[in-house]
């Protein structure tokens, strides 16, 4: 059985993807993110490159495992003042 993670997209990542959340298959964070890029395209890929990615509320590395109960959040940089 393939692990399916909950993907939460904020700000520009949400706008690029056209959705605020989705489910994505993958056993590691890099597999989840690659699937999201394939699904959402080049604009999303550009935003992802400058974003932080957290798993279950903690900063994550691309080779971290991601399971069925995990929430992957894409946090684009925030500008303003």
N, C-alpha and C positions, 0 to 999 in steps of 0.2 A: 504494500500500500504506500502511495506517495504522500509525503507530508504536504499539507496545504496551510500556508500562513495567511494571516489577515494583514493586508497592506493598507496603511493609512497615509494619505497624501495631504500635505498642508501647503497653503499659499500657491506660489507659482507652479509647484509640482502638481497640485490638484487641477489648476487651470490647464496645464499642458496635457494631462491625462484625460481630462473631461469627467473626472469622478473623484470623490473624496475618499473612497475606500473600495477595496476589491479583495478577492482571494487569489493567491498565486501559489502554484506548486513549486516545491524545491526543498532539498534537504539541508542546504547551506545558504547563507545570505547572498553570496555571489550568484547562485542559481536563481534565487527569487528576483534579484535585481536585474539580471540578464533577461529573464522572462518578462519583467515589467517593461524594460526598454524595447523588447521585441513587440510587445502589445501596444505601447503608447508612442513609439517613434522618436525621431531625432530631437525634437524640442524637449521632450522629457529627458532624454539622454544628456543633453546640455545642462539642464537644471540639476540633474542627479550628480553630475561631475563636481558641482560646487556646493552640494548639500551635505548635511550630516545625516547619518542613518542610525537609528536606535532600534534595539530589539527589547521589547518589554520595559521600555522606559530607561534603558541604559545604552550608552554609546557602544557600537558594535564594530567588529572587524569583518571583512568580506568572507573569511573562511569559518566564521562562527556557525554552529548548527542552528537550524530553524525548523521547528516542529509544528504540529497541528494546533497547539495552544498558544503559539507565539504571535505577537503583534509587531510588525515591522513598520516603523514610522519614518517617512522622509521629511526632513526639516530643512527647507531651503534657507539661505541667508536672509536676514531681515535688514531692511534699510529704513532710514527715516531718522527723525531727530526730535 
